[in-house]
Amino acid sequence: MSQKIRAGVVGVGAIGKNHARIYSEIDSADLVAIYDSDNDAAQEIASSYGGKVAKSIEEFVDLVDVVSVSTPTSTHRSIGEMLLNKRKHILIEKPIADTTDDAQALVNLAAEMGCVLQVGHIERFNPVLGEIEERLKDPRFIEVHRLSPFPNRSMDIGVVLDLMIHDLEIVLHLVKSKVVSIDAVGVPVLTKREDIANARIRFESGCVANITASRISPEKMRKLRVFEGESYLSLDYQEQEGQFYWKDGMEIKVEPVQVEKDEPLKLELESFVECSAAGRRPAVSGQEATAALDIAIEITKLIESGNAKD
């Protein structure tokens, strides 16, 4: 077997600790280093999954080939630039950055340095999503619900940049058409930013996407329905299951979607390591993530301007 890639994690909070866990489990990588501004947190993760706790990010960068960056969004550009300048392949958790200018700067630097820049839009690696790409070629209407209880994290951003951005990236991936209009509404409930939001996006192709996200729901739900012509697909990301419906004469027929279930984060990190080793463009590159961020920021601005009028 070829030599394993040396992997490290910057930021081992709620999300980063799972990156560390999976790097310690997959065959293609060795978890060799961890860095967090909270040294006690870093020590705890290292004791569970291995890896050296670096005393500084400068020490950390010399130990690794690939890096997961799971820190507050406001730090993504500075940390990402430091790693890319050292020619390290990086996976940055979503959103890629605070602004599209910062995101584009990372995209440009990764290209200049010949490095992989992948962004953690994890739902793209959910096994159910492949069913849409196989069965539906011309989406006409997309409906998405992503609901969760209050997470007590990501307090620096609203629900659009926290949760809805997953679905924005997927919708852009599926529709592949220019956005012509956006309507949006959102309400702050537990934080100063929107905690529940809805966006209706119209595309040049005629497709319409209606997306709802909430982080104040008593239940968890991650569901997607995609309609075209005489068929539609209903998928449950959470349960990794779905149904395919189609018209047969005057009847609507249905069959279950057969999915080989797996952990999306594991599939995401395995793909990242493979792309880094081969120098291959990742499934969710900086360009795709920046496009999703651009729409998310526009939605956020529409919500803020609407709330300011109330």
N, C-alpha and C positions, 0 to 999 in steps of 0.2 A: 504493500500500500504506500502511496505517496505521503510525504511528510505533511503532518497536520498544520493548518494555518493557526498562527498565534492570535487569539482573540482577547479583547478587553472590553470593559464596560465603564463608561464615565457616567456617574449618577446611578445609584442603586436604591432608588425609592420604590414606589408601588409598581412601576413598570420595569425599571432597570433591573430589579432583582430577578425578574423572570427571564430577562436576557441572559443574566449570569447563569441561572439554572440550566437553560437550554444549551448554552455553549459548553457547559460541563457534561452534557448528555450526548450531544451529536458526535458522530464518528469523524466528521471532516474538520473539526476544530478542537483546540485546547484552550480552555479558559486560563490565561496566564497572568492577567493583571486586572485590578479594580482600582478606580479612583473615585472618591466622593469627598466633598468638602466636610462632611460629617464622618470623621475617621472611625467612630464607633460603629456606624452603620456599615461602612466598608469592611471592617473587621468581622462583623457578624455574617455578612454574605460570604466572605472568604472562608470563614470557618465551616460554612455549610457546603460550599461548592468548589472551593479551591481557589487558586490564583494568589498572586502577591498583592498586598495592599501598597500602592505607591504613595509616597509621602507628598508628591507634587505631580501635577499633570505633565511637567517636563520629564520627570522620572518615568512616568507611565508610558509616554509616547515612544520611548526607546525599547520597550518590551514587547510591542504588539505589531501585527500586520493589518488587522481589521478591528474596527471599533464601533460599538453601539453607543450613541450619544443619547442619554435619557435624562436630560436636565431641563430646567425651565426654558420656555421658548425664547425668552429674551437673551439667553446665553448661546443659542445655537450658532449664530454667525461667528462669534469670537472663538468658540471652541472648535467649530468646524474648520475655520480658516487655519487655526494653528495645526490641526491634524493633517489637513490637506497639504499645507506647506511642507510637512514632513513626509509627504507622499504615502499617507495612510488611507486605505479604503474605509469609508464611513457609512453607517446607517444611522440617520438622524430620526428620532421619533417625530411624529407629526404634531403640529404643523411644522413645516420645514424652517420657518422663521417668522418673525413678527411682521415683516413687510415684504412686498414682492421685490423691492430693491435689494434687501438683504438676501433673499432667496436666490435671486439671479446672480448675485456676487458669488455665492457658493457654487452654483451651477457652472459659472465661468471658470472659477478657480479649479474645480474638479476636472474640467476638460483640459485646462492648461497643464495640470499636473499628471494627467493620464490616470486619474483615480476613479473608482466606482463611488458614486454618490447615490445611495438608495434612501428612500424615505419610508417611515414605518406606517404606511397605510395597510394595516394588517388584514383588513377584510378582503383585499385582493387575493389573499392566499387561503381564504375559506374555501374548502372543497366544493361547496354548493355553487359558487359563482361560475365555475366552468360550464355548468349546465346552460346558462344563459348564452354564453358565447357559442356553444354548439347548436342550440335549438332556435335561437331568435337572431335574425339578421337586420331587421329594420324596426326598432322600437318606436312606438307611436305615443305611448303613455307609460310613465313610470311613477309608481307610488311607493314611498319609503317611510317607515316608522322606526325610529331609534330612540328608545326610552330607557332610562335607568334611574335608580335612587340617587340621591345626592352623594357625590363621591368624596367630598372633603379633600379634593386635590384640584389642580389646574384652576386655582382661584384667580390667576392673573388673566384668564381669558374667559369668554362667554361660551355658551353651549354650541354656537356655530363653529368656532375654531376648535372646540374640545371634541365634539361628537359628530356634528353634521358634516364636517369636512371629509370624514370617511366616505359618506354617501355622495358628496359632490364629486370626489375623485372617481368613484365608480360610475356615476352617471356620465361624466365627461368621457370616460373610457368606453362606455357602451354606445353612446349616441354619436360621437365623432362628428359634431356639427357645431357651427358658430352659435353662441348664445345671442339672442336678439332682445330679450327682455327678462327682467326679474322683478317679482313682487315679493315683499317679505314683511313679516311682523314678528315681534318677539317681546317677551315680558321678563323683567328682573323680579325674582321672588325672594331668594335667599342670599343673593349677592348683588353687587352693584351693576353687574352685566346681565345680559339676557340668560335666563335659565331654561326657558322654553321658547322655541322658535319654529316658524313655518316659512318655507320659501317655495314659490312657484316659478319655474324656469321654462321659458319658451326658446326653442332652437330653430334655426333657419330651416332645418329639415321638416319642421312641422311638429316634431315631438314636444311633448310637455312633461315636465317632471315636477311632482308635488312631494316635498320632503319635509317631514316633521321630526324634530329632535327635542328631547326633554331630559334634564338631569334632576328632575324633582318628582319623578313618577314613583308610585309605590311598587311597581313591577318592572321587570326587565323585559324588553322586547326589541328585537332586531329583525325586521321583516322587509322584504322587497317583492314587489309585483311588477312585472314587465309585460305590457300588452303590445301585440302587433297583429294586424290583419284579422285572421280568424283563429288566433291562439293566444294564450298567455301563460306565463310561468310565475308561480308563487313560491317564494323561498323563505326559509327561516334560518338565518345565519346562526342563531343561538343553538338550535337543535340539529343543525346541519341536515335538514330534510326539506322536501318540497313536493309540489304537484304540478304537472303539466296538463293544461286544459286546451282542447281544440274542438272546432266545429266539425261535425260529421252529419251532413244533411241538415235536419232540423234539431239535432241533438248536440249537447255539449258533453264530450267525453273527457275522462280524466285518468291519468296514470301517475303513480308515485315516481318521484325522481330517485334514482339509485345513486347514492353517494358513499364513497369510501371515506369514512370520518377520520379526521386527524386534527392535531392542534395547529391552528393557523400560524401562531408565532414560531413554532418549530419549523414549519414549511417556509416561512419568511426568512428565518435566519439561515437555514440550509441553502436557500436560493442565493442569499447575499454572499455567503462564503464561496459558493460555486462561481458566482459572477466575478467575485474578487480574484479568485484563482485563475480564471480564464480570461479576465479583462473584458467581460461581456456586459452589455447594457442591461441593467436590472429591470424587472417588470414595472416597478414604480420608481422612475428616475427623478432627479431633481426637476426636470422640465415638467413632468406630469404633476408633481407635487406643487410646483409654483403656479400652474394653471388652476389647480383646485384652491390654492390659497388666494389667488386673485378674485375668484368668485366669492369665496368665504368673506373676504374683506368687504367686497361690495355689498353683500347681504347684511353684514354687521353695520355698515354705514347707513343702509336703508332703515334698519331697525332703530338705530340711534336717532336718526333724523325724524322718524315717525314718533318715537317716544318723546322727543324734545317738543313736538307740537302739542302733545296731550296736556 
